[in-house]
Structure formats: structure tokens, C-alpha cells
Amino acid sequence: MKKYFLGLVFFSFAVYSPILGQDIHFSQYNLAPLVVNPAQAGAYKTIEAIANYKSQWTSIPEDPSEGYKTMMITCDGRMMEKKWKSRWLAGGVNLFSDKAGAGNMKTMQATLSFGYHTQLNDKNTLGACLAGGFAQRSIDYTKLTWDSQYINGSFVPSAQSNEPVPNKFGYPDFGFGILYQFNKGQMYATANDMVIIRTGLAVTHLNNPSYSFYGKDVKLYHKITGHINTLVGIKNTNLSLMPDLIYTRQGPLSEILPGCYFRYLLREQSKFTGFVKGASIMLGTHLRVQDAFIPSVQLEVSEYTIGISYDVNISGLKTATSGKGGFEIALRYGNPNSFLFKSAASFQGEFK
């Protein structure tokens, strides 16, 4: 019965997802920048590559493989930075695959971002990016069962389902984002008076793409995302506080995710030779309002970061999940990692 119920739920999402569904999301959204806002492409590092994996709600179905599984690869960076010094072009590519349910309902999407960032002065930077791509959604009906396949009280797998629903559809998808940054102070342990504020606004699904297995004129809602991330160094210590907030609205659905990381500088990077690599650890807690409590840990060593989090379900769904939400892991390479050894003036580029 539980498996039948889950299949019904997943199929309902497959058919009526423009009304009930939301886009993919990651709990460690600082490690999924282009999902949040395409304007984060090239905003923080000369080059950056991230791999994400999330497994969610595997405790509900009898077969754990039928839970949600999301994989994503992102790469972004800067162009013309050395020539222009205080301004640069930005580009990024984002590829993801999301699969769920007994019918292997799958969404795959490739998105390109292109934009421009400029330092207004040694403390303020403004940027904007456009994003465009193509998505495909599919479902494997051979893995589902239908009433017409029950004959004389017995299930006959070879019987036709007589369901006229196509098994896939595709659509173009476009978005836009803006980003503002403020930076001052130094990250060195001897000072650690840096203050960083990053805030932005993004609108995706600008073209309201058609979104239905039935081919009907059902449109995907615009998604509006507002976010703010901050870092405040505690002077003359190795500790920094990183409170953040993200708000997303898509049609009648909304999501609020406040939280805070506590970042401790384990080892300061050599300022001159670079032979001694910097390292830090971040411990955080976030709350997806009315859904999940999310503890997480991230370790930075030189240009590399690994992050692990777990969603502890607190919504009404916890009756079925026993509080088991989703495991998430992310790996990032970013050069340079300004958080480990830079001052505010060199945090974004060589302002002149």
C-alpha cells in the first residue's frame, strides 16, 4: 500500500507539477550559486567548478532507489579580468539531472550564463547575468502499474496500460539575475575585521515555458529568488560569523531558508610564498521553514571545499520519513579562495 501511494504521489507531481511542484534546490546553497542566481557566475573567483549530489526521502518507498536523487555540475569564471582590472565578463554552465519515483520521473537541464561585473570602487561591486538553456522531462511508464493491468483480480504485466500520455517533453528556459557585493577589512587572523555582504535578485522561467506531459497549454511559473549572504569577522580571533537568508517564490509556493555558519580559520595561508596552504572549517545550521532542520559542515583547504549536510524533516511528512530527509554532499574547486588569505581590496579583483 505504501509503495502504491508513493507511486500515485509521484505521478501526480509528474502530471500536475506546474501547480504543485518546485524546481530543484540544494540545502548548501552557497555551494550551488548558479541555481540561486545566474549573476553569481564569475562573481567571486577567477574560475570555479562544483559537483553536487542530493539524495532525499529514500525512507518512504520500499525500494530506496525510488527516492529523489539530484546530481549537478557547475563551472563558471571570469574573462577579460587581467586586461580590464576593475571589471570583467562572466560566464557559466550548469548541468543537472533529477530523478524520482517508481516511474523514474526525470528532469535534465543544461543552462548557460553570461554577464558582466564592475567594481564601483574598492568596496562595492555590481553585476548582472542572463541565463538560457533547455530542459527535458521524462517518465518510464513500464515501471508503473495501472488499473487496466489487473485482470480478474490478478496483475498481468504484459497487459496494455491504455494511457495516452507521452513519456517525455522538452522546453527552452531563460532567466536573469543581478548581484551586489560590499567588502571591507582584512581576513588575516591578526586583524580579521572583514565585512562581506552579498545580495541579489533573480528571476527564472522568464518565458513561462509550456510544462505538461499532455501537451496542454500549462505554463511553468516564474520563480523569484532573493538572497543575502554575509561574513563578519570577530576582530583579533580566528572566528567569523556568516548569517544568510534565501527566499524563493514560484507561483503559489514559497520557501524561506535562514541560517548561519560559524567559520574558524584553522591555518592561515602564506602571504608571500603560498607554500603553506590555508584551511578553515565551517559549521552551520539552517531551517527550511515548515520543512526541515539542516545541520552542515564544510571544510576548506586551499582552493578546495567539501560540504556535507543532512535535512532532518520536521513537516507533516515526518510521519512517513521518521524525520529522515536528505543527505547532500558538494565538492568545489575555486581559484583563488579569497576567504583564506585576501584583503577586501583584493577580494574581488585588482581595483584601480
C-alpha positions in Angstrom: 0.0 0.0 0.0 2.8 2.4 0.9 4.5 1.8 -2.5 1.2 2.3 -4.4 0.6 5.5 -2.5 4.1 6.8 -3.3 3.7 6.0 -7.0 0.4 7.9 -7.0 2.0 10.9 -5.4 5.0 10.9 -7.8 2.7 10.5 -10.8 0.5 13.4 -9.6 3.6 15.5 -9.4 4.6 14.4 -12.9 1.3 15.5 -14.4 0.3 18.5 -12.2 3.8 19.8 -11.3 3.1 23.3 -12.7 0.6 23.6 -9.9 2.3 21.7 -7.1 6.0 21.3 -7.9 9.0 23.4 -7.4 12.5 23.5 -9.0 15.4 21.6 -7.6 17.0 23.0 -4.6 20.1 22.3 -2.5 20.4 22.9 1.2 24.0 24.1 0.9 23.0 26.8 -1.5 26.4 28.7 -1.1 27.8 25.6 -3.0 25.1 25.9 -5.7 25.5 29.5 -6.8 24.0 29.3 -10.3 20.8 27.6 -9.0 20.2 30.6 -6.7 21.2 33.4 -9.1 22.9 33.3 -12.5 24.6 36.6 -11.6 26.9 34.7 -9.3 28.7 33.4 -12.3 32.2 34.8 -12.2 31.3 37.0 -9.2 33.7 35.6 -6.6 36.5 33.6 -8.3 38.5 33.6 -11.5 37.5 30.0 -12.1 35.2 27.7 -10.1 33.9 24.2 -10.6 31.4 22.5 -8.3 29.8 19.0 -8.2 26.6 18.4 -6.1 24.7 15.3 -5.1 21.5 15.1 -3.1 19.5 12.1 -2.0 16.1 12.7 -0.4 13.2 10.8 1.0 14.7 7.3 0.4 13.0 6.1 3.6 9.4 6.4 2.1 9.4 3.8 -0.7 10.1 0.1 -0.2 12.9 0.5 -2.7 15.2 3.3 -1.6 16.3 3.8 -5.2 12.9 5.4 -5.9 13.6 8.4 -3.7 14.7 11.8 -5.1 18.2 11.9 -6.4 19.7 15.1 -7.8 23.1 15.5 -9.4 24.6 18.7 -10.7 27.9 20.0 -12.2 28.6 23.7 -12.4 31.6 25.6 -13.9 31.9 29.4 -14.0 34.6 32.0 -14.3 35.8 35.4 -15.5 37.0 36.7 -18.8 39.0 39.9 -19.6 39.8 40.3 -15.9 43.6 40.9 -16.4 43.0 43.4 -19.2 40.2 45.4 -17.7 41.4 45.1 -14.0 38.3 46.5 -12.3 35.6 45.0 -14.5 35.2 41.7 -16.2 32.9 39.5 -18.3 31.5 36.4 -16.6 30.3 33.0 -18.0 29.0 29.8 -16.5 27.4 26.4 -17.4 25.1 24.4 -15.2 24.1 20.8 -15.9 21.7 18.8 -13.6 19.7 15.6 -13.5 16.9 15.0 -11.1 15.2 11.5 -10.8 12.4 10.3 -8.5 9.8 7.7 -8.1 8.9 4.2 -9.3 8.5 5.6 -12.8 11.9 7.2 -12.8 10.5 10.6 -13.4 13.5 12.6 -14.6 14.3 16.2 -15.4 17.6 17.1 -17.2 18.6 20.6 -17.9 21.6 22.5 -19.4 21.9 26.2 -18.8 24.5 28.8 -19.9 25.0 32.1 -18.1 26.7 35.2 -19.5 27.1 38.6 -17.8 29.2 41.5 -16.6 30.6 42.7 -13.3 32.2 46.0 -12.4 33.9 47.4 -9.3 32.2 50.7 -8.5 35.1 51.4 -6.0 37.4 49.5 -3.7 34.4 48.3 -1.6 31.4 47.9 -3.9 30.8 45.7 -6.9 27.7 45.3 -9.2 27.0 42.6 -11.7 24.2 41.1 -13.8 23.9 37.9 -15.9 21.5 36.4 -18.4 20.8 32.7 -18.5 19.4 30.4 -21.1 19.1 26.7 -21.6 17.0 23.7 -22.5 15.3 21.2 -20.2 13.7 17.7 -20.8 11.3 15.9 -18.5 10.6 12.1 -19.0 9.0 9.2 -17.2 9.2 5.4 -17.7 5.7 4.1 -17.8 6.9 0.5 -17.9 7.9 0.8 -14.3 4.3 1.9 -13.2 1.2 -0.2 -12.8 -2.3 0.7 -13.9 -5.9 -0.5 -13.2 -6.2 -1.9 -16.7 -3.4 -4.3 -16.0 -5.4 -6.0 -13.2 -7.5 -8.7 -14.9 -9.9 -10.9 -12.9 -8.2 -9.8 -9.7 -4.7 -10.7 -10.9 -1.9 -8.4 -12.1 -0.8 -9.0 -15.7 2.4 -7.1 -16.5 2.1 -7.6 -20.3 -1.4 -6.0 -20.4 -1.6 -2.6 -22.1 -2.0 0.4 -19.8 -4.1 2.3 -22.4 -2.7 5.5 -21.1 -2.2 8.0 -23.9 0.4 10.2 -22.1 3.7 10.8 -23.9 6.8 9.8 -22.0 8.8 13.0 -22.4 8.7 16.7 -23.4 11.2 19.5 -23.6 11.2 23.3 -23.3 13.6 26.3 -23.5 14.2 28.2 -20.3 15.5 31.7 -19.6 16.4 33.8 -16.6 18.1 36.9 -15.3 19.9 38.0 -12.2 21.6 40.9 -10.5 24.2 40.9 -7.7 25.7 43.5 -5.4 28.7 43.0 -3.2 30.3 45.0 -0.4 33.7 44.2 1.1 36.0 45.9 3.6 38.7 45.0 6.0 41.1 42.0 6.1 40.7 38.3 6.6 44.2 37.8 8.2 44.0 36.4 11.7 46.0 39.3 13.1 43.1 41.6 12.1 40.1 39.6 10.9 37.9 42.7 10.6 36.5 41.8 7.2 32.8 42.5 6.5 31.3 41.0 3.4 27.8 41.4 2.2 26.4 39.8 -1.0 22.8 40.2 -2.0 21.0 39.6 -5.2 17.7 39.0 -7.0 17.0 36.5 -9.7 14.0 35.7 -11.9 14.0 32.4 -13.8 11.5 30.8 -16.2 11.0 34.3 -17.7 9.4 32.8 -20.8 6.8 30.8 -18.8 7.6 27.6 -20.8 4.9 25.0 -21.5 5.1 22.3 -18.9 2.9 19.2 -19.3 3.1 15.6 -20.4 -0.3 16.0 -22.0 0.8 18.8 -24.4 -1.8 21.1 -23.0 -1.2 24.9 -22.6 0.1 24.6 -19.0 2.8 27.1 -18.1 5.7 26.9 -15.7 5.5 29.7 -13.1 8.1 32.4 -12.9 10.5 31.8 -10.0 11.7 34.8 -8.0 14.7 34.4 -5.7 16.1 36.9 -3.2 19.2 36.1 -1.2 21.7 37.7 1.2 24.9 36.2 2.4 27.2 37.9 4.9 30.5 37.4 6.7 31.5 39.3 9.8 35.0 38.7 11.2 35.4 38.8 15.0 38.4 41.0 15.4 41.7 39.5 16.6 40.3 36.0 16.5 40.1 33.2 14.0 36.3 33.1 14.1 33.8 34.6 11.7 30.0 34.6 11.6 28.2 34.0 8.3 24.5 34.6 8.6 22.5 34.2 5.4 18.9 34.1 4.1 17.3 32.9 0.9 13.6 33.5 -0.1 12.1 31.8 -3.2 8.6 32.2 -4.6 7.2 30.2 -7.5 3.5 30.5 -8.2 1.6 29.8 -5.0 4.6 28.2 -3.3 7.3 29.9 -1.4 10.4 28.8 0.6 12.3 30.6 3.3 15.7 29.3 4.4 17.5 31.3 7.1 20.7 30.1 8.8 24.2 30.8 9.9 27.7 29.3 9.6 30.4 29.6 12.2 33.7 29.7 10.4 37.1 29.0 12.1 40.4 29.6 10.4 42.5 26.5 11.1 45.6 27.7 9.3 46.5 31.0 7.6 47.9 30.8 4.1 51.4 32.1 3.5 51.1 35.7 2.2 54.3 35.6 0.2 55.4 32.1 -0.9 52.0 30.3 -0.9 53.7 27.1 0.2 51.7 27.0 3.4 48.1 26.3 2.4 45.2 28.0 4.2 42.5 25.9 5.8 39.2 26.6 7.6 36.2 24.7 8.9 32.5 25.9 8.8 29.7 24.6 11.0 26.2 25.7 10.2 22.6 25.2 10.9 19.7 26.3 8.6 16.0 26.0 8.8 13.8 25.4 5.7 10.7 26.9 7.3 7.9 24.3 7.9 10.0 21.6 6.2 13.5 20.7 7.5 16.2 21.5 10.0 19.6 21.3 8.3 23.0 20.8 10.1 26.0 21.1 7.9 29.8 21.2 7.9 32.2 22.5 5.2 36.0 22.1 5.1 38.2 24.4 3.1 41.8 23.5 2.2 43.5 25.9 -0.2 41.3 26.2 -3.3 39.2 23.1 -2.4 36.0 22.8 -0.4 33.9 19.8 0.7 30.5 20.3 2.2 28.1 17.8 3.8 24.6 18.4 5.1 21.5 16.5 6.2 17.9 17.5 6.0 16.0 16.4 9.2 12.4 16.5 8.2 10.0 18.4 10.6 7.0 18.8 8.4 3.9 16.6 8.4 5.8 14.2 6.1 7.9 13.2 9.1 5.2 10.6 9.9 6.3 8.7 6.7 10.0 9.6 6.8 10.6 9.3 10.6 12.5 12.6 10.3 14.8 11.3 7.6 15.0 13.9 4.9 18.0 14.1 2.6 21.8 13.7 2.5 23.8 16.2 0.5 27.5 16.4 -0.5 29.3 19.1 -2.6 32.8 19.4 -3.8 34.2 22.7 -5.0 37.4 24.0 -6.7 37.7 27.7 -6.7 40.8 29.8 -7.5 41.6 32.0 -5.8 39.9 31.2 -2.4 39.8 34.8 -1.1 38.2 33.7 2.2 41.5 32.2 3.3 44.0 34.9 2.8 42.8 38.0 1.0 42.1 41.6 2.0 38.9 43.3 0.9 40.6 45.3 -1.8 41.9 42.2 -3.5 38.9 40.1 -2.7 37.1 40.7 -6.0 40.0 41.8 -8.2 42.7 44.3 -8.6 40.7 47.5 -8.2 42.5 50.5 -9.6 
